Amino acid sequence: MIDCSASEMLEHLLTLHPCQRQIAALPDDQIDRLRELLKQAAAKNIGAQVVYEALTRGFQKLEGQALSPPLAFEPRNGESLERETDVPPQRVVA
């Protein structure tokens, strides 16, 4: 792939990249930071495809962290959520 300028990479990120919605939703200060990072990448001859793949991995990692944490009492190895010591005996009323 032919190296792109920072503005061409930013245009691609906002229009064609799989994470374009997440990128477009960034606040202005983050877009400005991204623009500066893209300028640095272009100056260091880092290929556009490398930049796009890195951003994709970054957004996928963020999405993975957004998932809710596991429950504190999540069963393991077929173990029941209720243990005899945790649940008081129930009385049957007839």
C-alpha positions in Angstrom: 0.0 0.0 0.0 1.2 3.5 -0.8 2.0 5.6 2.2 -0.7 8.2 3.0 -0.6 11.6 4.6 -2.2 12.1 8.0 -5.2 13.8 6.5 -5.8 10.9 4.1 -5.5 8.4 7.0 -8.0 10.5 9.0 -10.4 10.7 6.1 -10.2 6.9 5.7 -10.7 6.4 9.5 -13.8 8.6 9.5 -15.4 7.2 6.3 -14.2 3.7 5.4 -12.7 2.1 8.5 -14.7 -0.6 10.4 -14.5 1.5 13.6 -15.6 4.7 11.8 -18.6 5.2 14.1 -16.5 4.9 17.3 -13.8 7.2 15.9 -16.4 9.8 14.8 -17.9 9.7 18.3 -14.6 10.7 19.9 -14.6 14.2 21.5 -12.9 17.0 19.6 -9.8 16.9 21.8 -9.4 13.1 21.1 -9.8 13.7 17.4 -7.1 16.4 17.6 -4.8 13.9 19.5 -5.5 11.3 16.8 -4.6 13.8 14.1 -1.3 14.5 15.8 -0.5 10.8 16.2 -1.3 10.3 12.5 1.1 13.1 11.6 3.8 11.4 13.7 3.1 8.0 12.0 3.3 9.6 8.5 6.6 11.4 9.5 8.0 8.1 10.7 6.9 6.3 7.5 4.6 4.0 9.4 2.2 2.5 6.8 -1.5 3.4 6.8 -2.5 -0.3 7.0 -0.4 -0.7 10.2 -2.1 2.3 11.7 -5.6 1.0 10.7 -4.9 -2.4 12.2 -3.6 -0.9 15.4 -6.7 1.2 15.8 -9.0 -1.7 15.1 -7.2 -3.8 17.8 -7.5 -0.9 20.2 -11.2 -0.4 19.7 -11.8 -4.2 20.0 -9.9 -4.2 23.3 -12.0 -1.4 24.6 -15.2 -3.1 23.6 -14.0 -6.2 25.4 -13.4 -4.2 28.6 -16.9 -2.7 28.3 -18.4 -6.1 29.0 -19.7 -6.5 32.5 -17.4 -8.2 34.9 -18.1 -11.8 35.9 -20.4 -12.3 38.9 -18.7 -12.6 42.2 -20.5 -15.9 42.9 -20.3 -17.3 39.4 -20.3 -21.1 39.6 -17.1 -23.0 38.7 -16.8 -26.6 37.5 -20.5 -27.4 37.8 -20.6 -26.0 41.3 -24.0 -24.7 42.4 -24.6 -21.1 43.3 -26.3 -22.2 46.5 -24.2 -24.0 49.0 -25.6 -25.5 52.2 -23.7 -23.0 54.4 -25.0 -20.1 52.4 -28.7 -21.0 52.2 -30.8 -21.3 55.4 -32.9 -24.5 55.6 -36.4 -23.9 54.3 -39.4 -25.1 56.3 -42.3 -26.7 54.6 -45.6 -25.4 55.9 -48.6 -27.6 55.2 
